[in-house]
Amino acid sequence: MTKGSQTIGMIGVGLMGHGIALNIAKSGRKLLFLDHSGNQDTADLVALGGEPVATCAEIARRSEAVVICVTGTPQVEDVLFREDGLLKGMSQGMIIIDCSTALPASTIEIAQTVAAAGGHFLDAPMTRTPKEAAEGRLNLIVGGDRALFDACLPLFESFAENITYGGGSGAGHTLKLIHNYVSLGFSAVLSEAAKTANLSNVSPEKLVEVLETGAGAGPILQRFKPFLKDHNTEAFTFAIANAAKDMGYFTAMADDLDAPVKVAASVQHLYQDLVEGDHGHRYLPEVIDLIG
């Protein structure tokens, strides 16, 4: 999928989706995006030739490929199947790429439905943060037909740095949920450890120094580090509500596989309790202050 005169649709121009849309527009492709109240400021997209469109069906009618970046499975299903959804406007051969975090079981059914309607579907969830999204340096984990993956690589390369082919339909979302469990699990452990350090009068600087030079080193510590030292959340703007949602997806997937979930269930309960305490809008590093 070389850029040329290619038209790409974008549904979900939020914290992560905005970066994807921006880099697609910068790549020289024609960008259409769904006009939605949840979008970030789209003035920069319009300045690059991006065009707001009223419905998903219209985006489908005018695009060769459509990228979805919404909250989760219910939103993905709504975008596809509602009365003015993508399937209503999809032409033969159109490609749908889902960059959301979603349940693999739903993803497999969606891929089959899209194929039966004459289209193509890839699940391509992402990792990293809005900063890397804006820089065009996301990580993508892709599931679906290998030949289709290869054909879409030029498009992926316009907004992603590391691109992994995971296997057939649902493999991308499966690997993403496993990845997020590791990330969110370590975030929960680090939050409890940091709270204990605070209560023990251990300075944040000493805590970071010990962890950085030992087994606690890694990307999650680096994202928590500005908050540990200065209560700055900008390095990890991932909402606790999204953490609870992703952990719920992971435990649901694990239950379907009869996989063990003792630790995962504890992590899920931690985040879900904070959501029920009206803290879902807070960012992940703030769990340190909220945990009790």
N, C-alpha and C positions, 0 to 999 in steps of 0.2 A: 504494500500500500504506500506508494511513493506520494509525496505531497502534491505536486502539480496543481490541478484544479479540484482536488478532492475536497468534499464537504463533510465535516465531522459535526455531529450533534452532541450536545453535552447536557445532561440532566443532573442537577445538583452542584451548584456553584457556591458551596459552603467553604469552610476553612481549608479543607483538602482539595475539593473540587475546583476551587478558584485557581489554585496553582496549576492543576492539570489543564484547565481551559486556557489559562494565560500562555502556557508553553505550546499548546497546540496552535493557538493563534500566532504566536511568534514564529512557528515553523513554516508559515506561509500557507497553511491550509485554511480553507474557509470555515469559520466557526459559527454554528448556530447554538444558542443556549436557551433553556427554558426560563422564561420570565417568572420568577417566583419570589415571594416575600422572604424566604429563607436564604436567598443569595447574599454573598458579600457584595460590596460595591463593584459594579460591573463597568464603570466608566472606562477603565483601562482596556477591557475587552472590546468595547465599542470603538475605542480609538484605534485598535488594531484590525478593525473590520468585522468584529463579532456582531451578530445580529440576535436580538431577543425575539423569541417565538412564543406564542401563546399556549400551545398544547404539545403534548408528547407526540400525538398522531401527526401533527404538521412537521415536527422535527424528523420523524421517521420517513415521511413522504419525500423530504428534501435532502436526506443524508445517505451517504454510502455506509457509514458506520456511526453508531451512537454509543457514547460512554456514559454509564450510570455511576453516580457517586452519591449515594443517599445513606440514611442511617442504618438500615438493616433489612431483613427479609420482608416484613410487611410492606415497607416502602418500595422495595424492588418489585414485589408482586403487584402493587398498586400502579406503579409506573407502566408496567407491561400490560396489565389486564383491565384497567378501568376503561370506561366508555370511550374516552379520547386518548387511550394509551398507545404505546408503541406498536402493539400488534395490529391496531386498527389502520395504521398508516404504513406498515412495513411492506416493502417491495421484495420480490424474489432476489435472494442473494445478499440482502442487507445483513450487516454484522452488528451484533449487540455485545458490548463489552461491559461487564459488571465489575466495577472497582470497589464496590461496597464490601462490608463484612457481613456474611450471610450464612444461613444454615445449608450445609452441603446437600442434604436430602431435598430441599426445595430447589436448589440450584440444578440438580440433575433433572428434576421434573420440568423446570423452566427450559433447560437446553433441549429436551425432547419436544416440548410444545413449540418452541421457536423453529426447530428443524422441520416439524410436521407442517408448519405454516410457510416453509420455504426460505427461512432465514438461517443465520449462523449465530452461535453463542459461545462466548468465552467468559469464564470467571477469572478476574485479574485483580484480586484484592492487593492493597498496598501496605507497606510499612514505612516508618519514619514519621516526620512531623510536618506541619504547615510550612515551616521554614524550607525544608528540602523540597516540598511540593512547589513552592514559588520558584525555587532554583532549578527545577526540572531534574531533581536528583532522588526521586522516589525509588523504593524497591518494589518490584511487582512479582507476584507469584501467580502463575497462569495455569488454568486447567481448561482442557478442551482438545479439539482435533489438532494434531501436531502441524499439519500442513497449513491450517488456518493461523496457528500461532506464528509460524514462519512468515506468512504473508503480512501479518500485522506488526511484525517487529519494527519496521520504520516508524510506524505511528507510536508504538510504545517508547521507542528511543527518543521521541520528541519531548517526553515528560518524565522518563525514568532513567536511572543510572544502572541499577542492577536488576536484571530480568531473568527469572527462573521459570523454566517449563516444568510444572509439577506432575503432569500426567493428564488423564482423561477428565471429563466434566466433573466438577466438584472437587478436584484435587487442589486447585488454588485456594478455595475456601477452607478445605480441611487443613491444609498447611498453615493458613493464616490464623485459624483458631488455635492450633497448637502453638504457633509463634506467640500469639497474644497471651495464651495461658502462661507461658514461660515469662514473658515481659511483665504481665500484671501480677503474677505470683511473686516475682522478685520485688516488684514495687510494694506489695503488701508486706513482705519480709523486711524490706529496707525501712518502711514506715514504722513498723513496730520496733525495729532496732534503734532508729533515730529517736523515737519517743522515749525508749529506755535510756538512751544516752543523755537526753535532756533532763530526765528525772534523776540521773546519776551525776549531774553537773559536769558531764564531759562536754568540752567545747566542740562546736560544729567543725571547726578547723581540724582538730585532732581526730575526730571521727572520720572525716573525709580522708585525711592523710593515711590513717591506718587501713581503711577500706581500699583506697587507691593502690596501695603497695602490697595488697594481699588478695585473697580470693573474692573480695567484694567489688573488685574493679570491673568496669564494663559500661556499656551505653546507658543503662538505667541510672547508675550512680551519677554519670555525667549530666543526665537530664534533671536529676534531683539536686545536684550540687548547688546551683544558684539559689534554690529555695532553702537548702540546709544552711547556707552562709548568710543570705540576705533576704529571705522570704520572697524571692522573685520567682514567679511561675512561668515566665516567658519561654523557658527552654522545654517545657512539657505541658502544652496547652491541650491536654486530653481530659475530657470531662469524666467525673466519677460515674455519671449515668451511663456513659459509653462503656466504661470498664465493667459495670454490672451487667450490661446487655451482652457484651462479648463473653464474659464468664458464663452467663446463662446459656449462650449458644454452645460453648465448649462442653459444659456438663451435659446438655441435651445430646450432643453428638456422641460423647463418651458413653452415656447410658445406652444409646442405640447400639453401640459396639460392645456392650458389656465390659467396658474398660473401667479401671478403678478411678474413683473420683473423691476419695476422702480428703485429700489436700485441696483439690479444686473446689469442692463444696464449701470448705472453710473460707477460701478466698472469695468465692461468690457471695457468701453470706456477709462478709465484711463490707463489700461494696454495696450490696443491696440494702443493708441496714443504714448506710449513710444516705442512700437515695431516699429511703423511707423517712429519714430524719431531715429531709428537705435540703440536702447538700449535693444533689446530683449535678448542679450547675458548676460546682467547684472543681478545680483542676487536681489531677492525681497527686502532686506533691503535697497538697494541703491535707491529705489523709493524715500526715504526721501530727498536725494540730487537732484534727477531728477525732482521731482514734481514741477509744477509751476502754 
